[in-house]
Amino acid sequence: MAVTAHDVAKAAGVSQRTVSNVVNIPERVGSETRKRVQAAIAELGYRPNPHARGLRTRRTGVIAFVVPELDIPYFSDLARSLIPELDRRALTLVVDQTNGDPARERAVLRGGSVSATFDGVLLNALNLTAADIEAAAASQPIVLLGEEDYGPSVDQIAVDGVEAAYVATRHLIETGRTRIAALGRQSREAGTTAQREAGFVKAMEEAGLDPFRYMTLVEYTRASGAAAMRSMLEGTDPPDGVFCFNDLLALGAMRAAWELGLRIPEQVAFVGFDDVEDGRYAMPSLTSVAPDKATIARRAVEMLTERIAGHTGPGRRERAGFELVVRESSAPLEA
């Protein structure tokens, strides 16, 4: 016989409503009660019936995770953190790739045949406007995951890109580098790019260094990082430090430096952003800004499920933490 919510409620000594809240909106339940109910769920092997819940609530139990590119490891890392948060609420994650196409980003948000199957959307947008976001948020729950500021009408969780880039650049300066390049500027400077560039510029100018000396347009790929690095290193005055706006750029740039026979970090040091697994196993291992992905995932899901449950009010803009994980690619210069 299938275990029911009534069975869980009886075992935990709570109401069925409390069991429902623990499954669907656990942040609304006190920690001790929540732990007791979750223990009963685990012991009895209770699994909510998504079809029955859908009939009662007119919900699908499906959350969309909308990202520009699936092959950027940061997004797969974030999805890995999102899934257990959604599992605890008996929700399913569906991933959609937009390639940064504004028409596709809008299609997901405007109630078309695809977005109608979602209860809510976790969105990292590249080419939407504040008006696009505001219109979409009026008709369905949305939480933004990127760093671009779309105004006060929608919930958002992200790291402080300016501060994180500042810390990364200060690290290079403090290790003795003075000719520091930044790889990550793009023709359209979205929130992520603009914030990371601002933090880099701030640190460089405070140290009396020229932030624009090696600035170049690149895509966020290994190949683009390698090509840009090769061009700079083959010049007459190559950089001795590089801050890359994501780890893929850094991995490509380090490969180019290695191919040209430079010693890392003795002749050129590297810092990336995102702390993806490949960087930890690179030779040398990559220093990188590590966003608190667990907190981003937890708060994104909490805010989204609160909106799905009917929470009203202005958009909430929250900051997740980060740390600079120092590895072999940016050791200090020897005196």
Salt bridges, closest charged atoms under 4 A:
GLU27 OE1 - ARG89 NH2 2.90
ASP77 OD1 - ARG80 NH1 3.05
ASP77 OD2 - LYS293 NZ 2.99
GLU85 OE2 - ARG88 NH2 2.72
GLU85 OE1 - ARG89 NH1 3.48
ASP96 OD1 - ARG104 NH2 2.70
ASP132 OD2 - ARG106 NE 3.17
ASP132 OD1 - ARG110 NH2 3.01
GLU147 OE2 - ARG196 NH2 2.86
GLU148 OE2 - ARG188 NH2 3.50
ASP149 OD1 - ARG317 NH1 3.79
ASP155 OD2 - ARG307 NE 2.75
ASP155 OD2 - ARG316 NH2 2.94
GLU174 OE2 - ARG170 NH2 3.30
GLU189 OE2 - ARG185 NE 3.36
GLU197 OE2 - ARG185 NH2 2.65
ASP237 OD1 - ARG179 NE 3.64
ASP237 OD2 - ARG213 NH2 1.96
ASP240 OD2 - ARG179 NH1 3.77
GLU259 OE1 - ARG230 NH2 3.01
GLU259 OE2 - ARG255 NE 2.96
ASP275 OD1 - ARG280 NE 3.66
ASP275 OD1 - ARG327 NH2 2.93
ASP278 OD2 - ARG222 NH2 3.36
GLU302 OE1 - ARG298 NH1 3.50
GLU302 OE1 - ARG299 NH1 2.48
GLU306 OE1 - ARG316 NH1 2.61
GLU318 OE2 - ARG299 NH2 2.71
